[in-house]
Amino acid sequence: MIFHAQSLHTLPTVQVAKKTLLCILAMSLTACSTPSDVRKDAAFQSYGNAADRPTVRPVRSMSSFSDSLQCMDRLLRDAQIPTTLITSKQIPDFSTRAPVAAKEMVVTALLQMSRLSNAFRYVDYEVDLVRQDTVQNLTNILLNNNQIQLQRPSLYLSGAVSFVDQNVLNNRMEVGTSGSRLETGYSKNRNATVIGLELHLGDFRTRTLIPGMDSANEVVIGNGGQGLDLAGRISEYGWQFNVGKDYAQGSGAAIRTLVELAVIELTGKWARVPYWQCLTMEQTHPNFQRQLRDWYDEGTMGVHQTLVKRSLISKGYMSEDAMLDKNNVPAFRAALGRFQSDNGMVVTGVVDFNTYERALRDFVSLDMNGNLMRYGWTPTASDPVDMSQSKQVPASSGKTYGKHEGPRNINLQIENVMLGRSQFEVGEQVFVSATVSRASHLACYLSNATGGVIRLIPNPMSNRSQVSANQAIRLPDWMSPNPGYMIETASPGTEGVLCVATDDDVTQRLPEAMRTEAFTPMPGIQGLKDITKHYTEALPKGQFTSSTMEWRVAPRRIAEPGKRG
């Protein structure tokens, strides 16, 4: 009976212990679960805003041909290719394995090739009725009511991601061991995928593809990984350990590379420029970066600033007088900031390595043996090197820093929906752009049908007369959220714009009547010919360049009763 009594006494003790353990476990789970009053979770929820944000800052999308696009921009500019309207069809993926926005990549490549040259203007008109958006709906309404005229492009691009062949190469290895207490395993695999893209250039007027204007390229991407597995047993307990390392190259960056290469090929063939020069050296290659870094380390900060300053002069960001003025620090920082902004860098106004490399890459080429070489400069000296007699200098690189490239000219264009319009109605708005081939001081004047003249630029919104080379100056700046003024036709007759470019600011040499405030009628000035006359009298021959563009203004048409418009 004693033994039985002890058993009865022991049994409840075990049960209590189990219950205690369950209670503790339940309390723990309850403490970690959502409370009945959700307000008690406020401290935990406060981390939501931070957890919902990315922890890695975005970076600019760069490819192997990003520098080649800039090179093409300079080639098109030097060849003086007129502005050409171009559009594109959708670039589908018939393999359904690379769902990327290839058409938008085409648009980006064309825009990057036209920053300085203005060689291509993309006509954005989506004809996909299923995917049309607010802009397209509004465009259709305005077109149906004859309120806008859509400009017809000259060229169009078509093509597709032609194939995606996955796992054309596959290499896999697995090894392992097995024992009573320990099992191990190791695996490694690699495979390759081939992506093909085909693009064609067509004549929009006839909707025919131009013979020879085709591009078919392929790129290989890969993925792979390796893993280690461990499993064992200690007494009656088992354990397992797995670790792996994988990589996968995305299809998006690969297709962007194919698109940029195809756009360079097609536009280069069409424009008849040596586009292959822009493909011979990938300046994102580590060898290029390494060599520029060595040259950067050889020089001092003062030499770096002088070399970059000479590069900015050659690119039109500064005038040649900047080399004579040793105290032009604010002007240099401002020009450096514009250069950094135009090249997608963080604007600091300081010459760091990235700025040094981007400014001097135009003065680096390949010799006959395929080695990198510099021309017109040395990393340890501030004076430019005369290499015009050197046999190693490529034919296209016989210039040194600060030398103007050819004669100065001014290109004036109508930038309304239909480029090159020459006739408007009373009350219509006119948009003009002026582009100077060299860094200059620019002044533009507007004449109305009665002969009255006002100055458009410089003005209070843009009081600096100095402009960079091949930079389109919009009159007014319709891309700005606050352009400050508008050009609107006033009365029937002939109106026009005259722009004058000079090496220096010559405002004080002009008659007092021409030094009135912007947008104010100039007393005693009648027509744009008077403006040209005063410039000729104030400046020696050849010290200014001018260009005039005129348009006709007709009376506003009265809509017929019963017709919309």
Buried (B, 14 or more C-beta within 10 A) or exposed (E): EEEEEEEEEEEEEEEEEEEEEEEEEEEEEEEEEEEEEEEEEEEEEEEEEEEEEEEEEEEEEEBBBBBBBBBBBBBBBBEEBEBBBBBBBBBEBEBEBBEBBBBEBBBBBBBBBBBBBBBBBBBEBBEEEEEBEEEBEEBEEBEEEEEBEEBEBBBBBBBBBBBBBBEEEEEEEEEEEEEEEEBBBBBBBBBBBBBBBBBBBBBBEEEEBBEEBBBBBBBEBEBBEBBEBBBBEEEEEEEEEEEEEEEEBEBBBBBBBBBBBBBBBBBBBBBEBEBEBBBEBBBBEEEBEEBBEEBBEEBEEEBBBBBBBBBBBBBBBBBBEBBEEEEBEEBBBBBBBBBBEBBEBEEEBEBEEBBBBBBBBBBBBEEEEEEBBBBBBBBEEBEBBEBEEBEEBBEEBBBBBBEBBEEBEBBBBBBBEEEEBEEBEBEBEBBBBBBBBBBBBBBBBBBBBEBBBBBBBBBEBBEEBBBBBBBBBBBBBEEEEEBEBEBEBBEBBEBBBBBBBBBBBBEEBBEEBBEBEBEEEBEEBEBBBBBBEBBEEBBEEEBBBBBBBEBBBEEEEEEEEEEEE
